[in-house]
């Protein structure tokens, strides 16, 4: 029976009983970190220009009606072109340059104030409210 008691005590000691224990102590466990790289956010630049009232562009003489006429057309003086005296170098081709000062844009013969067919330089003075018609002429430029 002594042998049996000794056997039970030996098994108890081997199974973690109160006897001498042999343990292996592990050091700190390594930590694995997985980092995902995110795509950089797009950069947006907003530029706002603020000008004071004193810096606002002033209306210049070039604003509004023009002071040149290039090509064929009919122009309302004071709206499309500025009133004043205009000159041209003459015809832009083989046929005579035609110009007309008109009371209105009806196209009727009675609307003509003055007109001419020219081949060389010419000047015409236009008044506000009149229509000016030009055909086959080099550009007209305001000179006064």
C-alpha positions in Angstrom: 0.0 0.0 0.0 2.8 2.3 0.6 3.7 1.9 -3.0 0.3 2.9 -4.1 0.3 6.1 -1.9 3.7 7.0 -3.3 2.5 6.5 -6.8 -0.5 8.8 -6.3 1.7 11.5 -4.7 4.1 11.2 -7.6 1.4 11.6 -10.2 0.0 14.6 -8.3 3.4 16.2 -8.2 4.0 15.6 -11.9 0.6 17.0 -12.7 1.3 20.4 -11.2 0.9 19.7 -7.6 2.8 21.4 -4.8 6.2 20.0 -5.7 8.9 21.7 -7.6 7.6 23.1 -10.8 9.4 23.6 -14.0 7.9 26.3 -16.1 9.3 28.0 -19.2 8.7 31.7 -19.0 8.1 33.2 -22.4 9.3 36.8 -23.1 7.1 39.4 -24.6 5.3 38.3 -27.7 6.0 40.3 -30.9 3.1 42.5 -32.0 2.3 42.5 -35.7 0.8 45.8 -37.0 -0.6 46.0 -40.5 -0.8 49.6 -41.9 -2.9 50.3 -45.0 -1.7 53.3 -47.0 -4.7 55.4 -48.0 -4.5 57.4 -51.2 -3.9 61.1 -50.6 -6.9 63.3 -50.7 -7.0 65.6 -53.8 -5.9 69.2 -53.1 -8.4 71.9 -54.1 -7.2 75.5 -54.3 -9.8 78.2 -54.3 -8.7 81.7 -55.2 -11.0 84.6 -54.5 -10.2 88.1 -55.7 -11.7 90.9 -53.8 -11.4 94.4 -55.1 -12.5 97.6 -53.3 -14.9 100.0 -54.9 -12.0 102.3 -55.7 -10.3 99.5 -57.7 -13.4 98.7 -59.8 -12.7 99.2 -63.6 -14.0 102.5 -64.8 -16.1 102.7 -67.9 -13.9 103.8 -70.7 -14.6 105.5 -74.0 -14.3 102.0 -75.7 -17.4 100.8 -73.9 -20.7 101.0 -75.8 -20.9 101.7 -79.5 -17.9 101.0 -81.6 -15.8 103.5 -83.6 -14.9 101.3 -86.5 -17.0 99.4 -89.1 -15.5 96.6 -91.1 -17.4 94.8 -93.7 -20.9 95.2 -95.2 -23.7 96.1 -92.9 -26.3 98.5 -91.6 -25.5 100.3 -88.3 -27.7 102.4 -85.9 -25.8 105.5 -85.0 -25.6 106.0 -81.2 -26.3 102.3 -80.5 -24.1 100.2 -82.9 -21.6 103.0 -83.7 -20.8 106.3 -82.1 -21.9 109.5 -83.8 -19.2 111.5 -85.6 -17.1 111.8 -88.7 -15.8 108.5 -90.3 -13.4 107.9 -93.1 -12.6 105.0 -95.4 -9.8 104.4 -97.9 -12.4 103.5 -100.5 -13.5 100.3 -102.3 -12.3 96.9 -101.1 -12.5 95.3 -104.5 -13.3 95.9 -108.2 -16.7 97.5 -107.6 -17.4 100.9 -106.1 -17.9 101.3 -102.4 -21.5 102.2 -101.5 -22.5 104.1 -98.4 -25.8 105.6 -97.3 -27.1 107.7 -94.4 -30.7 106.6 -93.7 -33.7 107.9 -91.7 -34.8 104.3 -90.8 -34.0 100.7 -91.7 -37.0 100.1 -93.9 -35.0 99.8 -97.1 -37.3 102.2 -98.9 -35.9 104.9 -101.3 -37.5 107.6 -99.2 -35.3 106.6 -96.1 -32.1 107.8 -97.9 -30.7 111.1 -96.4 -27.5 110.9 -98.5 -25.6 108.2 -100.4 -22.7 107.7 -102.8 -20.7 105.2 -104.8 -16.9 105.9 -104.4 -13.7 104.3 -105.5 -11.2 106.4 -103.4 -11.1 107.8 -99.9 -14.3 109.4 -98.4 -15.6 111.0 -95.2 -19.1 110.9 -93.8 -20.6 112.6 -90.8 -23.2 110.5 -88.9 -25.8 111.8 -86.4 -27.4 109.9 -83.5 -30.6 108.1 -84.6 -29.6 107.7 -88.2 -28.7 104.4 -89.9 -25.5 104.0 -91.8 -25.2 101.4 -94.6 -22.0 100.3 -96.2 -21.2 97.8 -98.9 -17.9 96.8 -100.6 -15.9 99.4 -98.6 -12.7 99.2 -96.7 -13.2 99.6 -92.9 -14.6 102.9 -91.7 -12.8 104.6 -88.8 -14.0 107.4 -86.6 -11.8 110.5 -87.0 -13.9 113.2 -85.3 
